[in-house]
């Protein structure tokens, strides 16, 4: 379902999520000549969600703790082993 800029802005404010995040999610549904049947829409959306939450974790005061809190335990373990 396509949303206008105003609708996305309103949704962003109501939900408390960045507007660019919502724009990226809606853009993932747009027709793609390389994926005419839309077989990869879910994978594109999951990638956007993963990217969004990973960025939030990394930007937090305790990135490793935030990763663990979101369930990214393997990533947290790998980072803590390198530090």
N, C-alpha and C positions, 0 to 999 in steps of 0.2 A: 504494500500500500504506500503510495507516494504522499509525502507530507510537504507542505509549503514551509518556507523559512520561518514564518510567524508561528506556525503550528509546532515546529521543532523547538523554537525558542521557548514557547509556552510549556511544552513537555519537559524541556530541560529544567526550567525553573521549578515546575511542580515536582519533578522527580529528584532534583538536586544532583543531576549528572551533567557533565559538560556537553554543550551543544555539538561540538565537533565529534564527540563520541557517537551521539545519535545520528549525525549526518553520515558518519562512516558506516554505521549499521544499515541505514536505509540505502546507501550507495551499493552495498554488497548485494542487494536484491535487483539492481538494475541489470538489464540484458547485457550479456557479454558475448561478443562474437566468437570468443575462444571456448565458450561454454554455453552453446545455444539451448540446451535442455535444462540448464540451471542445476546441474548435478553437484556443483561445488559451492553453492550458496551457503549451505550450513557450515562448511569448512571455512569459508571466508569470514562468516560471522563469528565463529568460535575463535579464529585468529585475532579478530578485533577485540573480543571480550578478554582473551588471554593477554593481549598487549596492554589493554587498559588497566587490568588488575596488576600485572607485573610492574608497570610504570608507577602505580600507586605504592606498591611495596618498596620499590627501589628508592623512591623519593621520601619515604618515611624516616623518622629519626632512628629507628631500629629496623633496617631493611631485612635482616635475616629473621628476626622475630615476626615481622609482618608477613614474610613469605610463608613461614610455618603456620601462621594464623589463617592464611588463605588456602592452606592445604598444599602449598608448593614445597613439600618436605625434601624432595630430592634436590631441588634447586638450592634450598637453604643449606642442606648438607654439603653440597658441592662448593658453595661460596664460603661456608665456614671452614672447610678444609683448606681453602686457598688463603685464608686470612691469618 
